[in-house]
């Protein structure tokens, strides 16, 4: 099944540096749910299993892939992003597909969903098959989507990506930030922490840690960092009263160019554990870039850092 999706960027989609990753995922996620509604000929609120339980097409994997030269910050107010979207399923439980940029279909967002119900609230989510959805217009995959294996492998190794050649660790091992869930802001209508909000939690932890280094990254550079690649796997959710323990690894390299201003290229690995039972519920890896203005304080800081490392 294929469709098109256009997103005109306005203030709800923007952050400190043009397109917000979390807001972008929300928009793509909403279109995925609309795809499922239209293909399945049933409203999302009415999807049920054979026991009558409400089912949710929850996200278990997301992948963002853009060129380093055009990260999310390349898209700003009044820009329109156009996508070609495809959708497939496996055994009427797993749903998978890409939102590919219409002008550059090799880039875009992949997302994978699974139908779940809340067996014991957010702490216990179980898989189920929708009985009132029409899957006849959704192509069936010959095997489970490989995003499942990507998540399993990340669970074992604690990351999705290898460190890039040239990366220098910004600190040894992992550093931790504890986040208290805000029940009035972070949860969705199902009483679950909204999948896209986890990205905001990761950004918050990352900013706090980078700001507290012995050589803290200037606020200007923190505000300018922008994602061009991410994978994130979801292995559970959390209760509204939970604290989230966010563990972060970080590396960085100074990238010089003969024809442009150059960049800082940063790599992060994250793990989130919930406080109620110490279960690991999110693993993510991403690459972010900061464009350096020639002669700026940010460029001077980057050059000084590179000279010492």
C-alpha positions as CSV (number, residue, x, y, z in Angstrom):
1,X,0.0,0.0,0.0
2,X,1.4,3.4,-1.0
3,X,0.2,7.0,-0.3
4,X,1.5,10.5,-0.2
5,X,1.9,12.9,2.7
6,X,2.7,16.6,2.8
7,X,3.8,18.5,5.9
8,X,3.8,22.3,5.8
9,X,6.0,23.4,8.7
10,X,4.7,25.9,11.2
11,X,5.4,26.8,14.8
12,X,4.1,23.5,16.2
13,X,6.8,21.7,14.3
14,X,9.7,23.9,15.1
15,X,12.3,24.0,17.9
16,X,15.4,26.0,18.8
17,X,16.9,25.2,15.4
18,X,14.1,24.8,12.9
19,X,12.4,21.4,12.6
20,X,12.0,19.6,15.9
21,X,12.7,15.9,15.9
22,X,10.0,15.1,18.4
23,X,7.4,17.2,16.6
24,X,8.5,15.6,13.3
25,X,8.0,12.1,14.7
26,X,4.5,13.1,16.0
27,X,3.5,14.3,12.5
28,X,4.8,11.1,10.8
29,X,3.3,8.9,13.5
30,X,-0.1,10.5,13.1
31,X,0.0,9.9,9.4
32,X,1.0,6.2,10.0
33,X,-2.1,5.9,12.2
34,X,-4.2,7.5,9.4
35,X,-2.8,5.0,6.9
36,X,-3.8,2.1,9.2
37,X,-7.3,3.6,9.6
38,X,-7.8,4.0,5.9
39,X,-6.4,0.7,4.9
40,X,-8.1,-1.2,7.7
41,X,-11.5,0.6,7.2
42,X,-11.9,1.1,10.9
43,X,-11.2,4.1,13.2
44,X,-8.2,3.8,15.4
45,X,-10.4,4.1,18.6
46,X,-12.5,1.1,17.5
47,X,-9.7,-1.5,16.8
48,X,-10.3,-4.6,18.9
49,X,-9.1,-8.1,19.5
50,X,-11.2,-11.2,19.8
51,X,-11.7,-10.5,23.5
52,X,-13.0,-7.0,22.8
53,X,-9.9,-5.3,24.2
54,X,-8.9,-1.9,22.7
55,X,-5.7,-2.3,20.6
56,X,-3.1,0.3,19.8
57,X,-0.7,0.3,16.9
58,X,2.2,1.3,19.1
59,X,5.7,2.1,17.7
60,X,8.5,-0.3,18.6
61,X,11.1,1.0,16.1
62,X,11.9,4.3,14.3
63,X,14.7,5.1,12.0
64,X,15.6,8.6,10.7
65,X,18.1,8.8,7.8
66,X,19.1,12.1,6.2
67,X,22.3,13.4,4.6
68,X,24.6,15.0,7.1
69,X,24.6,18.2,5.0
70,X,20.8,18.5,5.3
71,X,19.8,17.5,8.8
72,X,16.5,18.3,10.4
73,X,17.6,22.0,10.8
74,X,17.6,22.3,7.0
75,X,13.8,22.5,7.2
76,X,12.2,25.6,8.5
77,X,9.1,27.7,8.8
78,X,6.7,27.5,5.8
79,X,8.8,24.8,4.1
80,X,6.7,21.9,2.8
81,X,8.1,18.4,3.1
82,X,6.5,15.8,0.7
83,X,6.7,12.1,1.3
84,X,5.9,8.8,-0.5
85,X,4.7,6.4,2.2
86,X,4.4,2.6,2.0
87,X,2.8,0.2,4.4
88,X,3.1,-3.6,4.8
89,X,2.2,-6.1,7.6
90,X,3.2,-9.5,8.9
91,X,0.6,-11.9,10.4
92,X,-1.7,-8.9,11.1
93,X,0.3,-8.0,14.2
94,X,3.4,-6.1,12.8
95,X,3.2,-3.1,10.5
96,X,6.2,-1.6,8.8
97,X,6.9,1.1,6.2
98,X,8.8,4.1,5.1
99,X,8.0,7.8,4.7
100,X,10.5,8.6,2.0
101,X,11.3,12.1,0.9
102,X,9.6,12.5,-2.5
103,X,12.6,14.3,-4.0
104,X,15.2,12.0,-2.4
105,X,13.5,8.6,-1.8
106,X,16.7,7.1,-0.4
107,X,16.1,9.3,2.7
108,X,13.3,9.5,5.2
109,X,11.8,7.8,8.2
110,X,11.1,4.1,8.8
111,X,8.6,3.1,11.4
112,X,7.5,-0.2,12.7
113,X,4.3,-0.8,14.8
114,X,2.8,-3.7,16.7
115,X,-0.7,-4.1,17.9
116,X,-0.9,-4.2,21.7
117,X,-3.3,-4.0,24.6
118,X,-2.7,-2.9,28.2
119,X,-2.7,-6.1,30.2
120,X,-1.8,-4.4,33.4
121,X,-1.6,-0.7,32.4
122,X,1.6,0.8,31.0
123,X,3.8,-1.7,32.9
124,X,2.5,-4.8,30.9
125,X,1.7,-4.5,27.2
126,X,0.8,-7.6,25.3
127,X,0.5,-8.4,21.5
128,X,-2.8,-9.2,19.9
129,X,-4.4,-9.6,16.5
130,X,-7.1,-7.0,15.4
131,X,-10.2,-8.9,14.4
132,X,-12.1,-6.0,12.9
133,X,-9.5,-4.6,10.6
134,X,-9.4,-5.2,6.8
135,X,-5.8,-6.2,5.8
136,X,-6.6,-7.0,2.2
137,X,-5.1,-3.8,0.8
138,X,-1.9,-4.0,2.9
139,X,0.8,-6.2,1.3
140,X,1.9,-9.0,3.6
141,X,5.6,-9.5,4.3
142,X,7.1,-13.0,3.9
143,X,8.8,-12.7,7.3
144,X,8.8,-10.5,10.4
145,X,10.2,-7.1,9.7
146,X,14.0,-7.0,10.3
147,X,13.5,-4.0,12.6
148,X,12.7,-6.7,15.2
149,X,16.2,-8.1,14.9
150,X,17.7,-4.7,14.9
151,X,16.0,-4.0,18.3
152,X,17.1,-7.4,19.7
153,X,20.7,-6.8,18.7
154,X,20.6,-3.3,20.2
155,X,19.2,-4.7,23.4
156,X,22.2,-7.0,23.7
157,X,24.9,-4.5,22.8
158,X,23.2,-1.4,24.3
159,X,23.3,0.6,21.0
160,X,22.3,0.5,17.4
161,X,25.4,2.1,15.8
162,X,29.1,1.6,16.0
163,X,31.2,4.6,16.9
164,X,32.1,6.5,13.7
165,X,35.8,6.5,12.7
166,X,37.4,9.6,14.2
167,X,35.0,10.0,17.1
168,X,36.6,11.0,20.4
169,X,34.6,10.2,23.6
170,X,33.4,13.3,25.4
171,X,33.6,11.5,28.7
172,X,34.3,8.0,29.9
173,X,31.5,5.4,30.0
174,X,27.9,6.6,30.6
175,X,26.5,9.5,32.5
176,X,23.0,9.5,34.0
177,X,20.2,12.0,34.1
178,X,17.0,11.2,36.1
179,X,13.7,12.5,34.6
180,X,10.4,12.6,36.5
181,X,7.5,12.0,34.1
182,X,5.0,14.8,33.9
183,X,1.6,13.2,33.8
184,X,-0.1,16.3,32.3
185,X,2.4,16.7,29.5
186,X,4.2,13.5,28.6
187,X,1.3,11.0,28.4
188,X,-1.1,10.4,25.5
189,X,-4.8,9.6,25.4
190,X,-4.1,6.0,26.1
191,X,-2.3,6.8,29.3
192,X,1.1,5.8,27.8
193,X,4.2,8.0,27.6
194,X,3.9,9.3,24.0
195,X,6.5,7.6,21.8
196,X,7.8,10.9,20.4
197,X,8.2,12.4,23.8
198,X,11.0,10.0,24.6
199,X,13.2,11.8,22.0
200,X,12.6,15.0,24.0
201,X,13.8,13.2,27.2
202,X,16.9,12.1,25.4
203,X,17.6,15.6,24.2
204,X,17.2,17.0,27.7
205,X,19.6,14.5,29.2
206,X,22.1,15.1,26.4
207,X,22.0,18.9,26.9
208,X,22.4,18.6,30.7
209,X,25.4,16.3,30.4
210,X,27.1,18.4,27.7
211,X,26.6,21.5,29.7
212,X,28.3,20.1,32.7
213,X,31.5,18.8,31.1
214,X,34.8,20.1,32.2
215,X,35.0,21.8,28.8
216,X,31.2,22.5,28.5
217,X,29.9,22.9,25.0
218,X,28.7,26.5,24.5
219,X,24.9,27.1,24.6
220,X,25.1,28.4,21.0
221,X,26.4,25.0,19.8
222,X,23.9,23.1,21.9
223,X,21.1,25.0,20.4
224,X,22.4,24.4,16.9
225,X,22.8,20.6,17.1
226,X,20.5,18.8,14.7
227,X,19.8,15.1,14.0
228,X,20.5,13.5,10.7
229,X,20.4,9.9,11.7
230,X,18.7,8.0,14.5
231,X,17.5,4.6,15.4
232,X,15.3,4.1,18.5
233,X,13.8,0.9,19.9
234,X,10.9,0.7,22.4
235,X,10.8,-2.2,24.8
236,X,8.1,-1.0,27.2
237,X,6.5,2.1,28.6
238,X,6.2,3.7,32.0
239,X,3.7,4.7,34.6
240,X,2.8,8.3,35.1
241,X,4.5,8.2,38.5
242,X,7.8,6.7,37.2
243,X,11.2,8.4,37.1
244,X,13.3,7.6,34.0
245,X,17.0,6.9,34.4
246,X,18.6,8.1,31.2
247,X,22.1,6.8,30.5
248,X,24.1,8.5,27.8
249,X,27.4,7.9,26.0
250,X,28.8,10.6,23.7
251,X,31.5,11.1,21.2
252,X,32.4,13.9,18.8
253,X,34.7,14.8,15.9
254,X,35.6,18.1,14.2
255,X,34.9,17.8,10.4
256,X,36.7,20.3,8.2
257,X,35.8,21.1,4.6
258,X,37.7,22.9,1.9
259,X,34.4,24.2,0.4
260,X,32.2,25.0,3.4
261,X,32.3,26.0,7.0
262,X,32.7,22.6,8.5
263,X,30.9,20.8,11.3
264,X,30.9,19.2,14.7
265,X,29.6,15.7,14.2
266,X,28.3,14.1,17.5
267,X,27.3,10.6,18.2
268,X,25.1,9.4,21.1
269,X,24.0,6.2,22.6
270,X,21.1,6.2,25.1
271,X,19.4,3.7,27.4
272,X,16.3,4.5,29.5
273,X,15.3,2.4,32.6
274,X,12.1,3.0,34.5
275,X,12.2,3.3,38.2
276,X,9.3,1.1,39.2
277,X,11.1,-2.1,38.3
278,X,14.4,-1.1,36.6
279,X,13.2,-2.4,33.3
280,X,15.1,-1.1,30.2
281,X,12.4,0.4,28.0
282,X,14.2,2.4,25.3
283,X,17.5,2.1,23.5
284,X,18.6,4.7,20.9
285,X,21.6,5.8,18.9
286,X,21.9,9.0,16.9
287,X,24.2,11.3,14.9
288,X,23.8,15.0,15.2
289,X,25.6,17.8,13.4
290,X,26.4,21.4,14.2
291,X,27.3,23.8,11.3
292,X,30.2,26.1,12.3
293,X,30.2,29.7,11.2
294,X,33.6,30.8,10.1
295,X,35.2,33.1,12.7
296,X,32.4,32.4,15.3
297,X,33.0,31.7,18.9
298,X,31.6,28.2,18.2
299,X,34.2,27.5,15.6
300,X,36.9,28.8,18.0
301,X,35.7,26.5,20.7
302,X,35.6,23.5,18.3
303,X,39.1,24.2,17.0
304,X,40.4,24.5,20.6
305,X,38.7,21.3,21.6
306,X,40.0,19.5,18.5
307,X,43.6,20.7,19.2
308,X,43.5,19.1,22.7
309,X,42.0,15.8,21.5
